């Protein structure tokens, strides 16, 4: 049963088409000089306007036939049709566990008798339902999604059997592929590749997007990269620095360092669609961001934050906030899916190593008691090994060493079995759902007529990503709780509710407050 929320406030107005919130954004202006910090509270009046009609939305996955793409597609079909299956633990029902839009709740406050009330996050504002998504996309391998699902070995066999006939009708479109950007071991898999130059490939992808949109009667399309990790491209002046230079290089054939993922970004942006990079490579180079800004579309990335890194960003945030100093982090993984096979190449592993290693930086920088200026960051080592037998069921082993009270030492060792695609799939849905929602939100400062949206670089997606992109010159936040609070509090602002600050003074003070 769905939950209905309506905010009773003169600053919030509802029409059939929109909800409008006159919101007071309370923040601070900070000046720091040496050890002196001057803080000035600032109230900014912002008008939020959110369109309530949810458009018919399609998502095109790059890597549709991979473990992630086939798992998401199968899961949406299973949920939509309420397909059940038996395991040794009994009858299983489809769900969207792991998705914050579908399976998390948000605190609204307390009732008159001081009972806390939580509501589904998705009930705060109308969002795309995953069951309504139209799914398509590209893959460098011709295998249909029924066989791809079986190859992935992610879902239970009985569920695969029930879904197979529907899944086998879905065949990926030919993909942009450049062996120079992935491991050489991927060559034999690439039998479904767009022929011609990269410019011709971009033109073909643009046509694919238009055809997909028209054939399915879609209002909008979002493109998400869930294909293999690429090596970092060599960012080159005159190519990757401006949108015009990038397009010129593509047209002239000076494209050796223009990656397939960047080609997809170009095609997607030129079609007016949002593009999300779910892998660690540097797809969204400055030229891509400039192009997106020019075309007024969103880009986001990088790299799904699903298992080991999510745990790490939660743990380090907790310990640093508790005044406990992390000194050394050793992280080891082994996995047996095609992602692991591709990462066995040093050049692609380096992309992953970078995104995994930087995840603690902002949390370390937040505490200059533990880490005074000039102090080195924690030692941090990442190892990934390919072991085919474990398949998609990745093993992650971490050892954390901390300095504690009076010269003591605390060591935490964790073993985490991460079913890789079952953790990544709900994040993919959240990325699409939140991106679509942000396309319906506009803001204006009180008294001004000009409306604006979120920045081109959609940093509100950070919770789902290992190496979150942010607008140039703004702080990178990896701390998991801060990322989740940003999403929740933005949704609250859109419907005229203050941030949830957890003070709960009505429960902690001896006096009674009149509300």
Backbone torsions as a table, in degrees:
resi	resn	phi	psi	omega
1	UNK	NA	131.2	-176.7
2	UNK	-77.7	152.1	178.0
3	UNK	-100.2	133.8	178.5
4	UNK	-107.2	127.9	180.0
5	UNK	-118.3	130.4	173.8
6	UNK	-136.0	127.5	-177.1
7	UNK	-90.5	126.1	-179.5
8	UNK	-97.0	94.4	-177.2
9	UNK	-159.4	139.0	-179.3
10	UNK	-65.8	-17.5	178.8
11	UNK	-87.7	1.2	179.2
12	UNK	-121.6	129.0	179.5
13	UNK	-131.1	141.5	-179.1
14	UNK	-116.2	137.6	166.4
15	UNK	-124.0	-179.6	177.9
16	UNK	-62.9	-28.7	-172.4
17	UNK	-104.5	-26.6	-171.5
18	UNK	-141.4	159.3	163.3
19	UNK	-118.9	131.7	-178.1
20	UNK	-119.0	133.0	-178.2
21	UNK	-125.2	125.1	170.6
22	UNK	-91.6	102.3	-166.4
23	UNK	-112.8	138.9	175.2
24	UNK	-101.8	108.0	179.5
25	UNK	-85.4	109.3	-178.3
26	UNK	-95.0	115.7	-178.7
27	UNK	-137.3	-165.9	-178.9
28	UNK	-135.9	150.2	171.4
29	UNK	-107.8	122.5	-172.2
30	UNK	-118.7	134.7	172.9
31	UNK	-125.1	133.2	-178.4
32	UNK	-126.3	129.5	176.3
33	UNK	-135.3	106.2	-175.5
34	UNK	62.6	-124.5	178.6
35	UNK	-93.9	4.9	-179.0
36	UNK	-97.4	125.5	-179.7
37	UNK	-122.6	121.0	177.8
38	UNK	-106.5	123.4	-176.2
39	UNK	-120.3	125.4	179.3
40	UNK	-119.5	116.8	175.1
41	UNK	-62.7	139.9	-178.1
42	UNK	-132.1	132.3	173.5
43	UNK	-108.1	122.8	178.7
44	UNK	-116.9	122.8	180.0
45	UNK	-87.5	118.4	-177.3
46	UNK	-125.2	135.5	175.5
47	UNK	-99.8	118.8	174.8
48	UNK	-98.2	134.8	173.0
49	UNK	-129.1	122.2	-177.0
50	UNK	-122.6	125.1	176.2
51	UNK	-72.4	133.0	-174.3
52	UNK	-89.0	-23.5	-178.0
53	UNK	-72.7	124.9	179.3
54	UNK	-87.1	119.4	-177.5
55	UNK	-74.9	160.0	173.3
56	UNK	-73.7	117.7	-168.2
57	UNK	-118.9	137.4	174.0
58	UNK	-115.4	149.8	174.6
59	UNK	-124.5	133.6	176.5
60	UNK	-113.8	118.7	-179.7
61	UNK	-93.2	130.5	166.4
62	UNK	-86.0	114.3	-170.3
63	UNK	101.2	33.6	-176.3
64	UNK	-58.3	-35.0	-176.4
65	UNK	-89.2	3.3	177.6
66	UNK	-78.7	-178.3	-178.9
67	UNK	-59.4	-45.3	-178.9
68	UNK	-66.3	-48.8	-176.6
69	UNK	-62.3	-44.6	-179.8
70	UNK	-69.1	-34.1	180.0
71	UNK	-69.1	-44.7	178.0
72	UNK	-60.7	-47.1	-177.6
73	UNK	-61.1	-45.0	179.0
74	UNK	-64.0	-40.7	-178.7
75	UNK	-65.4	-39.8	178.6
76	UNK	-64.6	-42.7	177.4
77	UNK	-62.5	-43.5	-179.1
78	UNK	-63.6	-42.9	178.6
79	UNK	-67.4	-43.3	-177.4
80	UNK	-61.5	-37.6	-176.8
81	UNK	-102.4	4.5	179.5
82	UNK	50.5	51.1	-179.8
83	UNK	-81.8	125.1	177.9
84	UNK	-102.2	163.1	178.5
85	UNK	-152.8	156.1	-177.6
86	UNK	-101.2	140.7	169.4
87	UNK	-129.6	-178.3	178.6
88	UNK	-66.2	-13.2	177.6
89	UNK	-95.1	1.6	178.0
90	UNK	115.6	-166.8	-178.7
91	UNK	-75.9	129.3	179.2
92	UNK	-105.2	144.0	179.7
93	UNK	-115.2	144.4	-179.3
94	UNK	-66.4	149.1	178.3
95	UNK	-154.3	176.9	175.4
96	UNK	-119.7	39.2	177.5
97	UNK	-59.2	139.6	-177.4
98	UNK	97.4	-9.9	176.5
99	UNK	-97.3	122.4	179.0
100	UNK	-71.0	-29.9	179.2
101	UNK	-71.4	-30.2	-173.8
102	UNK	-103.0	-25.3	-169.7
103	UNK	-130.4	8.7	175.7
104	UNK	-110.5	161.3	-179.7
105	UNK	-121.3	162.5	-178.1
106	UNK	-128.3	137.2	179.3
107	UNK	-76.0	126.8	177.1
108	UNK	-92.3	-27.7	-176.8
109	UNK	142.0	-154.4	-179.2
110	UNK	-124.0	152.5	176.2
111	UNK	-80.6	178.9	-179.5
112	UNK	-60.8	-28.4	178.4
113	UNK	-97.8	22.4	172.4
114	UNK	62.9	36.9	171.8
115	UNK	-98.8	127.3	-179.2
116	UNK	-70.8	143.0	180.0
117	UNK	-119.6	125.6	175.8
118	UNK	-118.0	143.2	180.0
119	UNK	-128.6	155.8	175.0
120	UNK	-59.4	137.2	179.0
121	UNK	-56.6	-38.0	-176.6
122	UNK	-68.3	-13.0	-179.0
123	UNK	-86.5	-7.6	-176.1
124	UNK	-71.5	-34.3	-178.1
125	UNK	-153.1	144.4	-179.5
126	UNK	-59.3	130.0	179.5
127	UNK	-129.4	161.6	173.3
128	UNK	-61.1	133.4	172.1
129	UNK	-86.0	131.5	-179.7
130	UNK	-54.4	-32.7	-179.9
131	UNK	-62.8	-21.2	-177.4
132	UNK	-94.6	-5.5	179.4
133	UNK	-66.4	139.0	171.0
134	UNK	-98.6	124.7	-171.4
135	UNK	-112.8	135.2	174.6
136	UNK	-152.6	-169.1	175.2
137	UNK	149.5	-164.7	-171.4
138	UNK	-123.1	155.8	170.2
139	UNK	-157.2	146.2	-179.3
140	UNK	-75.8	-4.5	178.7
141	UNK	-115.5	140.1	-173.2
142	UNK	-77.5	-8.6	-171.6
143	UNK	-57.3	133.4	176.1
144	UNK	-68.9	164.2	-171.4
145	UNK	-73.2	-21.0	173.9
146	UNK	-65.0	-49.4	178.8
147	UNK	-69.7	-35.1	178.1
148	UNK	-63.5	-38.9	177.6
149	UNK	-62.7	-42.0	177.8
150	UNK	-67.1	-40.5	178.2
151	UNK	-61.6	-37.4	-177.1
152	UNK	-67.8	-33.1	179.6
153	UNK	57.1	39.8	-179.4
154	UNK	-96.0	-49.8	-175.0
155	UNK	-87.3	157.5	177.9
156	UNK	-60.9	147.5	-172.7
157	UNK	-61.3	-41.6	-178.6
158	UNK	-63.5	-37.7	177.1
159	UNK	-67.1	-41.7	177.1
160	UNK	-57.6	-43.6	-178.7
161	UNK	-61.6	-41.2	-179.4
162	UNK	-70.2	-26.3	-177.0
163	UNK	-96.1	-16.0	-167.0
164	UNK	-55.6	-48.1	-174.9
165	UNK	-60.8	-35.3	177.1
166	UNK	-75.3	-41.7	-176.4
167	UNK	-66.7	-33.9	-175.4
168	UNK	-69.1	-15.7	178.5
169	UNK	-79.0	-10.8	-178.7
170	UNK	-97.4	118.4	-178.8
171	UNK	-122.5	127.7	-177.6
172	UNK	-65.2	149.4	171.6
173	UNK	-72.5	153.5	174.2
174	UNK	-57.3	145.9	-171.6
175	UNK	-112.7	159.1	169.1
176	UNK	-75.5	130.5	-175.3
177	UNK	-143.5	135.5	176.7
178	UNK	-140.1	108.1	-176.0
179	UNK	-60.4	-20.7	179.3
180	UNK	-69.0	-10.0	-177.7
181	UNK	-108.4	-4.9	178.6
182	UNK	-130.0	178.9	179.5
183	UNK	-67.6	147.4	179.2
184	UNK	-60.3	-23.8	-178.7
185	UNK	-70.2	-5.0	179.4
186	UNK	-89.1	-6.1	-174.5
187	UNK	-60.5	-42.7	-176.5
188	UNK	-68.5	-21.8	-179.3
189	UNK	-80.4	-21.9	-170.2
190	UNK	-87.9	83.0	179.0
191	UNK	-116.4	17.2	-175.7
192	UNK	-141.2	67.4	-167.3
193	UNK	-118.5	137.8	174.8
194	UNK	-67.6	128.7	-179.3
195	UNK	-85.3	159.7	175.1
196	UNK	101.6	-166.1	-178.9
197	UNK	-77.0	168.2	176.8
198	UNK	-66.3	-32.9	175.4
199	UNK	-63.0	-43.4	178.1
200	UNK	-65.3	-35.7	178.0
201	UNK	-66.3	-41.3	176.9
202	UNK	-61.2	-43.1	178.7
203	UNK	-61.2	-39.6	179.3
204	UNK	-65.8	-42.2	178.7
205	UNK	-64.1	-40.4	176.6
206	UNK	-58.3	-43.7	178.0
207	UNK	-63.8	-40.6	177.2
208	UNK	-57.2	-43.8	-179.2
209	UNK	-64.3	-45.6	179.8
210	UNK	-62.5	-43.5	-179.1
211	UNK	-65.6	-42.4	179.2
212	UNK	-61.1	-43.5	-179.5
213	UNK	-64.2	-45.1	-177.7
214	UNK	-70.4	-43.0	-175.9
215	UNK	-64.1	-28.4	-176.8
216	UNK	-107.2	6.5	178.3
217	UNK	59.4	42.6	-174.4
218	UNK	-87.5	148.2	172.9
219	UNK	-84.1	-32.6	179.6
220	UNK	-155.1	159.0	178.4
221	UNK	-130.0	139.0	173.6
222	UNK	-119.9	135.8	-178.9
223	UNK	-109.9	133.0	-177.5
224	UNK	-131.4	126.4	177.3
225	UNK	-82.4	116.7	173.8
226	UNK	-129.2	23.4	178.4
227	UNK	-84.4	-171.8	-176.9
228	UNK	-58.8	151.6	170.4
229	UNK	-63.7	131.7	173.4
230	UNK	-97.4	161.3	167.3
231	UNK	-68.4	159.0	173.0
232	UNK	-64.8	136.2	171.1
233	UNK	-75.0	154.5	175.5
234	UNK	-83.6	102.7	-176.6
235	UNK	-65.0	121.3	-169.1
236	UNK	-122.4	132.1	174.3
237	UNK	-61.8	138.5	-178.4
238	UNK	89.7	-7.4	176.6
239	UNK	-126.0	-60.0	-172.0
240	UNK	-94.2	1.4	-172.0
241	UNK	-87.2	-33.7	179.3
242	UNK	-133.1	158.3	179.9
243	UNK	-61.7	-44.2	-179.1
244	UNK	-63.3	-40.9	178.7
245	UNK	-64.8	-38.9	179.6
246	UNK	-64.8	-46.2	-180.0
247	UNK	-66.1	-36.4	178.3
248	UNK	-66.2	-44.2	179.7
249	UNK	-62.7	-40.6	178.8
250	UNK	-62.5	-45.0	-177.2
251	UNK	-68.3	-32.0	-176.0
252	UNK	-88.9	-6.4	-179.1
253	UNK	87.1	7.0	176.5
254	UNK	-85.3	63.7	-164.3
255	UNK	-121.9	14.2	-176.7
256	UNK	-59.1	-32.2	-179.9
257	UNK	-105.5	19.1	170.7
258	UNK	-99.1	109.4	-172.6
259	UNK	-73.8	157.9	173.1
260	UNK	-54.6	-40.6	-179.1
261	UNK	-64.0	-35.9	176.2
262	UNK	-69.2	-35.7	175.4
263	UNK	-60.5	-42.8	177.0
264	UNK	-63.0	-40.2	178.7
265	UNK	-60.7	-44.6	179.7
266	UNK	-60.1	-50.4	-178.2
267	UNK	-60.1	-44.0	-177.7
268	UNK	-63.9	-47.2	-178.2
269	UNK	-63.1	-43.2	-179.4
270	UNK	-65.9	-20.4	174.2
271	UNK	-90.1	5.3	176.7
272	UNK	76.1	23.9	-177.7
273	UNK	-111.7	151.9	176.5
274	UNK	-75.2	148.9	-178.3
275	UNK	-130.4	129.6	-178.9
276	UNK	-122.7	129.4	179.5
277	UNK	-98.6	112.2	-177.6
278	UNK	-95.6	10.3	178.4
279	UNK	-121.2	170.8	-169.8
280	UNK	-83.0	-10.7	-173.9
281	UNK	-67.2	164.4	-175.7
282	UNK	-86.8	59.9	-179.7
283	UNK	-58.9	-51.2	-171.2
284	UNK	-86.2	68.3	177.8
285	UNK	-65.4	165.7	-178.1
286	UNK	-50.3	-37.3	-179.6
287	UNK	-64.6	-37.2	178.7
288	UNK	-66.9	-44.0	178.6
289	UNK	-61.9	-42.1	177.8
290	UNK	-62.9	-41.2	178.1
291	UNK	-63.2	-43.2	178.4
292	UNK	-62.7	-41.3	178.5
293	UNK	-62.9	-41.3	180.0
294	UNK	-64.9	-38.1	-178.1
295	UNK	-89.1	-1.1	177.4
296	UNK	59.7	48.6	174.5
297	UNK	-128.3	162.2	-178.2
298	UNK	-89.8	146.0	165.9
299	UNK	-128.5	151.8	179.7
300	UNK	-150.8	166.6	179.0
301	UNK	159.8	-178.4	5.6
302	UNK	-129.4	143.0	165.8
303	UNK	76.6	115.4	-179.7
304	UNK	-55.3	133.8	177.2
305	UNK	-103.9	97.4	-168.7
306	UNK	-118.0	-50.4	-170.5
307	UNK	-116.6	-92.9	-175.2
308	UNK	-59.5	-44.2	-176.3
309	UNK	-69.2	-35.0	176.6
310	UNK	-63.0	-44.0	177.3
311	UNK	-61.8	-41.3	-177.6
312	UNK	-65.2	-44.0	-178.3
313	UNK	-68.3	-29.0	175.9
314	UNK	-75.1	-44.0	-177.4
315	UNK	-67.1	-47.0	-177.3
316	UNK	-66.6	-37.9	175.0
317	UNK	-58.8	-44.9	-179.0
318	UNK	-62.7	-49.8	-174.8
319	UNK	-68.9	-41.5	178.0
320	UNK	-62.9	-41.0	177.8
321	UNK	-65.9	-26.1	178.4
322	UNK	-85.1	0.9	179.7
323	UNK	77.9	24.8	178.7
324	UNK	-110.1	130.9	-169.0
325	UNK	-93.6	118.4	172.9
326	UNK	-76.4	126.5	-179.1
327	UNK	-107.3	-32.1	-173.0
328	UNK	-151.7	132.6	178.2
329	UNK	-130.5	119.5	176.2
330	UNK	-115.1	120.0	-175.9
331	UNK	-121.7	125.3	-179.1
332	UNK	-124.3	139.3	176.5
333	UNK	-133.0	145.8	160.2
334	UNK	-137.6	140.9	-177.2
335	UNK	-150.0	162.2	-172.4
336	UNK	-126.2	11.4	178.4
337	UNK	-86.4	-177.6	-176.9
338	UNK	-67.2	-26.1	174.4
339	UNK	-60.7	-45.8	177.7
340	UNK	-65.0	-38.2	177.8
341	UNK	-61.0	-45.7	178.9
342	UNK	-66.3	-36.9	-179.0
343	UNK	-74.5	-5.5	175.7
344	UNK	-71.0	-10.7	173.9
345	UNK	-84.3	131.8	-178.7
346	UNK	-56.3	-36.3	-174.8
347	UNK	-71.3	-34.5	177.3
348	UNK	-81.0	-35.2	176.0
349	UNK	-58.5	-36.6	-178.4
350	UNK	-60.0	-37.7	177.0
351	UNK	-60.2	-45.1	-179.6
352	UNK	-67.8	-39.6	-179.0
353	UNK	-60.1	-39.9	-178.6
354	UNK	-63.6	-48.2	-177.0
355	UNK	-67.6	-35.8	-179.6
356	UNK	-72.9	-32.5	-174.0
357	UNK	-76.0	-30.6	-173.2
358	UNK	-84.4	-0.4	-169.9
359	UNK	-67.3	-21.3	-176.7
360	UNK	-98.9	-3.6	-168.7
361	UNK	-59.5	-47.5	-175.5
362	UNK	-68.6	-30.9	179.9
363	UNK	-71.2	-39.2	175.5
364	UNK	-63.2	-43.6	-178.1
365	UNK	-67.9	-17.7	-176.8
366	UNK	-76.7	-11.5	-174.0
367	UNK	-131.5	94.9	-179.1
368	UNK	-86.0	5.4	168.0
369	UNK	-78.6	-46.3	176.9
370	UNK	-74.9	-36.1	-176.2
371	UNK	-127.7	77.7	177.4
372	UNK	-59.0	160.8	179.3
373	UNK	-55.0	133.5	-178.2
374	UNK	94.2	-10.8	178.2
375	UNK	-76.5	138.4	178.2
376	UNK	-73.3	154.4	176.2
377	UNK	-69.7	167.4	176.0
378	UNK	-60.1	143.1	169.0
379	UNK	-60.1	134.6	-172.7
380	UNK	-146.0	115.9	-176.6
381	UNK	-122.1	136.1	179.5
382	UNK	-120.1	129.8	176.5
383	UNK	-129.0	132.9	175.7
384	UNK	-130.6	127.2	179.7
385	UNK	-124.2	147.3	179.7
386	UNK	-96.6	117.4	176.2
387	UNK	-129.2	100.8	-171.4
388	UNK	-54.5	-34.1	-172.3
389	UNK	-60.3	-35.5	-175.1
390	UNK	-76.5	-14.2	177.1
391	UNK	58.2	-131.9	-176.4
392	UNK	-81.9	-5.8	-175.2
393	UNK	-89.8	75.2	-173.9
394	UNK	-63.7	139.6	172.8
395	UNK	-101.9	131.2	177.6
396	UNK	-125.5	124.3	179.5
397	UNK	-120.8	129.2	-177.4
398	UNK	-130.4	141.1	170.7
399	UNK	-123.1	123.0	179.0
400	UNK	-111.7	129.2	175.5
401	UNK	-116.8	128.7	-175.7
402	UNK	-123.9	147.3	167.2
403	UNK	-89.5	130.4	-179.6
404	UNK	-122.4	-166.8	-172.9
405	UNK	-50.9	130.8	170.4
406	UNK	55.0	44.7	174.6
407	UNK	80.9	8.7	179.3
408	UNK	-77.6	172.2	-177.9
409	UNK	-136.2	136.8	175.9
410	UNK	-121.6	132.5	178.3
411	UNK	-122.5	127.8	177.0
412	UNK	-118.1	128.6	177.6
413	UNK	-118.0	130.2	-174.7
414	UNK	-128.3	135.9	170.8
415	UNK	-113.9	127.5	-173.8
416	UNK	-132.5	114.4	172.9
417	UNK	-90.2	110.8	-174.5
418	UNK	-107.4	111.6	173.5
419	UNK	-75.4	97.1	-162.2
420	UNK	-51.2	-55.9	-174.7
421	UNK	-72.3	-30.3	178.1
422	UNK	-72.3	-19.0	173.0
423	UNK	-89.2	-34.6	-178.3
424	UNK	-76.2	-36.1	-173.7
425	UNK	-56.4	-48.6	179.1
426	UNK	-65.7	-28.8	175.7
427	UNK	-65.9	-38.2	177.5
428	UNK	-60.5	-42.7	178.2
429	UNK	-64.8	-43.2	178.9
430	UNK	-61.5	-41.2	179.4
431	UNK	-60.1	-42.9	179.9
432	UNK	-68.6	-45.7	-175.3
433	UNK	-65.1	-44.8	-179.1
434	UNK	-71.1	-35.2	176.3
435	UNK	-62.9	-45.6	178.6
436	UNK	-61.0	-42.3	179.6
437	UNK	-60.6	-44.4	-178.6
438	UNK	-62.8	-24.5	177.0
439	UNK	-69.8	-16.1	-179.9
440	UNK	-100.5	3.7	-175.4
441	UNK	-108.1	130.9	172.9
442	UNK	-129.2	156.7	-178.4
443	UNK	-133.6	158.2	171.0
444	UNK	-151.9	145.7	176.2
445	UNK	-77.7	141.6	-175.7
446	UNK	-54.5	128.8	179.6
447	UNK	92.8	-10.0	179.8
448	UNK	-106.8	147.0	-178.3
449	UNK	-90.3	-21.4	-175.9
450	UNK	-71.3	129.6	176.7
451	UNK	-101.4	148.3	179.0
452	UNK	-143.5	164.6	179.9
453	UNK	-113.2	-175.2	170.4
454	UNK	-61.1	158.9	179.4
455	UNK	-60.5	154.2	177.1
456	UNK	-49.7	-44.2	176.6
457	UNK	-81.9	108.8	-168.1
458	UNK	-85.5	81.8	-173.8
459	UNK	-74.5	-10.4	177.5
460	UNK	-65.8	-13.0	178.4
461	UNK	-81.8	0.9	-169.5
462	UNK	-54.9	-34.0	-176.7
463	UNK	-55.5	-32.2	-175.5
464	UNK	-91.5	2.3	-167.5
465	UNK	-129.9	139.8	-179.3
466	UNK	-68.6	-44.2	-175.8
467	UNK	-122.4	74.1	-170.5
468	UNK	-63.6	130.2	172.1
469	UNK	-72.6	141.2	176.0
470	UNK	-134.6	157.4	175.4
471	UNK	-56.8	144.5	-175.6
472	UNK	-54.6	131.8	176.6
473	UNK	86.3	2.7	-179.3
474	UNK	-106.9	157.2	-175.9
475	UNK	-66.3	142.2	170.9
476	UNK	-89.7	125.0	178.7
477	UNK	-111.7	118.6	174.8
478	UNK	-106.2	-15.2	-178.1
479	UNK	-60.3	122.0	-169.0
480	UNK	-62.7	-44.4	-178.3
481	UNK	-66.8	-38.6	176.8
482	UNK	-63.4	-38.8	178.9
483	UNK	-64.6	-42.8	-179.9
484	UNK	-68.0	-40.9	178.2
485	UNK	-61.1	-36.1	179.3
486	UNK	-61.8	-42.3	178.3
487	UNK	-64.8	-50.8	-177.5
488	UNK	-60.8	-44.7	-175.9
489	UNK	-72.3	-29.4	173.3
490	UNK	-65.9	-44.0	177.0
491	UNK	-62.2	-38.5	177.4
492	UNK	-62.9	-42.4	179.3
493	UNK	-62.1	-36.8	-178.3
494	UNK	-63.7	-23.9	178.1
495	UNK	-115.1	19.0	171.0
496	UNK	78.7	23.2	178.4
497	UNK	-103.7	144.6	177.5
498	UNK	-71.1	163.0	174.4
499	UNK	-60.4	149.4	175.0
500	UNK	-84.1	106.5	-175.2
501	UNK	-96.7	-1.5	176.8
502	UNK	61.2	16.7	177.2
503	UNK	-67.1	-41.1	178.1
504	UNK	49.2	48.0	-177.9
505	UNK	-61.0	-29.9	179.6
506	UNK	-64.9	-17.7	178.7
507	UNK	-104.7	-13.5	-172.4
508	UNK	-110.2	-20.9	-176.4
509	UNK	-96.1	155.7	-179.9
510	UNK	-76.5	-27.7	179.2
511	UNK	-79.3	160.0	177.3
512	UNK	-102.1	130.8	-179.2
513	UNK	-96.8	143.0	176.4
514	UNK	-92.8	117.0	-179.5
515	UNK	-107.8	NA	NA
